[in-house]
Amino acid sequence: MLTKSRYQARTMAEADISQVVEIERESFPTTWPHTAYRRELSNQMARYAVLVDSAEEPVAAPPRRRSLLDLLRRGDPAPPTSDYIVGYVGVWLMVDEAHIVAIAVREGYRGRGLGELLLAEAIDLALANRQENVTLEVRRSNVVAQNLYEKYRFLKVGVRRRYYSDNGEDAIIMSTPPIQGDNYTEYLAYLRDQWERKHEGA
């Protein structure tokens, strides 16, 4: 999703993995094992997007493990570079339902509305892949996130008892109404315009 601000969402690439892992560890320190992103990127049912801060300099990605064929080739190509990643979102496509598995923003960038931008990107991914609904789990105590999801017309549809292993907290299951009709897509466009107006020049 393109915005008028300095923040742009795009498809996650292998060169982004090290930065995404950093953000995951900041945001979900008790999660173990960490997500196997190389496998996720090759999973046909998974979609990952990253949020880039275009005002920051690109960073060098770690060098890839070189194969025997690479070693036989002449020259040593420069390591790949990656944009500066400030957040990411992951979505699994499950028949006709898109399930958001993670939304995370780099610690120094929180409080700028970027979580909302990533949520809208996840819904865009669902629309592009012809999914009918979007679902997610959220901690019962995370009222701020629940309010954001409700803004995007997510409804509370169930509870997963003791879902979070770090403290046994319940998860609230939330789901959108059907998203493919004009009613929802027009509302999504309205929310996107409101975000742009609020963060103009940011």
BAVEX-737398 format. One line per 5 residues: their letters; for each residue x, y, z of C-alpha. Coordinates in steps of 0.25 Angstrom, whole numbers, plus 5000, padded with zeros to 4 digits. Last residue first. Example, Ala and Ser with C-alpha at 12.3 -4.5 7.8 and 13.67 -1.06 7.14 Angstrom:
BEGIN
sa) 5055:4996:5029; 5049:4982:5031 .
% end
This chain:
BEGIN
agehk) 5020:5051:5036; 5016:5061:5026; 5001:5057:5026; 4999:5048:5038; 4984:5052:5041 .
rewqd) 4981:5054:5027; 4987:5041:5022; 4980:5033:5033; 4967:5039:5030; 4969:5035:5015 .
rlyal) 4972:5021:5019; 4959:5021:5028; 4951:5025:5016; 4957:5015:5007; 4954:5004:5017 .
yetyn) 4939:5009:5018; 4938:5009:5002; 4944:4994:5003; 4934:4990:5013; 4921:4995:5007 .
dgqip) 4927:4992:4993; 4927:4977:4996; 4939:4968:4998; 4941:4970:5012; 4930:4961:5019 .
ptsmi) 4929:4965:5033; 4942:4965:5041; 4946:4955:5051; 4952:4956:5066; 4956:4945:5075 .
iadeg) 4959:4949:5089; 4971:4942:5095; 4972:4938:5109; 4984:4940:5118; 4992:4928:5122 .
ndsyy) 5004:4937:5126; 5015:4933:5116; 5007:4922:5109; 4997:4932:5103; 4984:4924:5099 .
rrrvg) 4979:4922:5113; 4964:4921:5108; 4962:4924:5093; 4950:4933:5093; 4940:4936:5083 .
vklfr) 4933:4945:5072; 4938:4959:5076; 4935:4968:5064; 4945:4975:5055; 4939:4987:5048 .
ykeyl) 4952:4994:5045; 4950:5003:5057; 4947:4990:5065; 4961:4986:5062; 4967:4999:5067 .
nqavv) 4958:4998:5080; 4963:4984:5082; 4978:4988:5081; 4976:4999:5092; 4968:4989:5100 .
nsrrv) 4980:4979:5101; 4976:4972:5114; 4968:4961:5107; 4980:4958:5098; 4977:4959:5083 .
eltvn) 4974:4948:5073; 4972:4950:5058; 4962:4949:5047; 4959:4955:5033; 4947:4951:5025 .
eqrna) 4944:4948:5010; 4958:4945:5004; 4960:4949:4990; 4975:4949:4990; 4975:4964:4987 .
laldi) 4965:4967:4998; 4972:4959:5009; 4985:4966:5005; 4978:4979:5006; 4973:4975:5020 .
aeall) 4987:4972:5024; 4991:4986:5019; 4980:4993:5027; 4986:4986:5039; 5000:4990:5036 .
leglg) 4995:5005:5035; 4988:5004:5048; 5001:4998:5055; 5008:5010:5049; 4999:5020:5056 .
rgryg) 5011:5028:5061; 5011:5023:5076; 5021:5012:5073; 5033:5016:5065; 5045:5014:5075 .
ervai) 5040:5000:5078; 5039:4995:5064; 5025:4992:5060; 5018:4978:5061; 5006:4971:5055 .
aviha) 5006:4956:5055; 4997:4944:5051; 4986:4951:5044; 4977:4941:5038; 4971:4943:5024 .
edvml) 4958:4934:5022; 4953:4928:5009; 4961:4915:5010; 4971:4919:5021; 4981:4930:5016 .
wvgvy) 4991:4933:5026; 4995:4947:5029; 5008:4954:5034; 5010:4968:5037; 5023:4976:5039 .
gviyd) 5029:4989:5045; 5040:4999:5044; 5048:4993:5033; 5060:5001:5028; 5061:4997:5013 .
stppa) 5070:4985:5011; 5083:4983:5005; 5089:4970:4998; 5103:4967:5000; 5113:4972:4989 .
pdgrr) 5116:4961:4979; 5129:4954:4981; 5135:4951:4967; 5137:4939:4959; 5127:4927:4961 .
lldll) 5132:4914:4967; 5128:4919:4981; 5114:4922:4977; 5113:4908:4971; 5118:4902:4984 .
srrrp) 5107:4910:4991; 5108:4922:4999; 5101:4925:5012; 5095:4938:5010; 5102:4951:5015 .
paavp) 5094:4959:5026; 5086:4970:5020; 5093:4984:5019; 5084:4995:5024; 5077:5005:5015 .
eeasd) 5077:5020:5020; 5065:5025:5027; 5055:5035:5022; 5048:5024:5014; 5043:5017:5026 .
vlvay) 5039:5004:5021; 5027:4996:5026; 5028:4981:5023; 5018:4971:5017; 5017:4956:5019 .
ramqn) 5007:4946:5012; 5006:4932:5015; 4998:4921:5008; 5008:4919:4997; 5019:4917:5008 .
slerr) 5033:4921:5002; 5033:4933:5010; 5029:4926:5023; 5040:4916:5021; 5050:4927:5021 .
yathp) 5043:4934:5032; 5044:4923:5042; 5037:4930:5054; 5044:4930:5067; 5043:4918:5076 .
wttpf) 5039:4923:5085; 5031:4935:5088; 5034:4942:5101; 5041:4954:5095; 5029:4957:5086 .
serei) 5031:4972:5082; 5045:4974:5083; 5049:4960:5078; 5039:4961:5066; 5045:4975:5063 .
evvqs) 5059:4969:5062; 5054:4957:5054; 5048:4966:5044; 5062:4973:5043; 5069:4960:5040 .
idaea) 5058:4956:5030; 5058:4968:5021; 5068:4962:5011; 5058:4950:5009; 5048:4960:5004 .
mtraq) 5035:4965:5010; 5024:4971:5001; 5023:4986:5002; 5017:4996:5011; 5022:5011:5011 .
yrskt) 5025:5021:5022; 5030:5034:5018; 5016:5039:5017; 5007:5040:5004; 5004:5026:5005 .
lm) 5006:5014:4996; 5000:5000:5000 .
% end
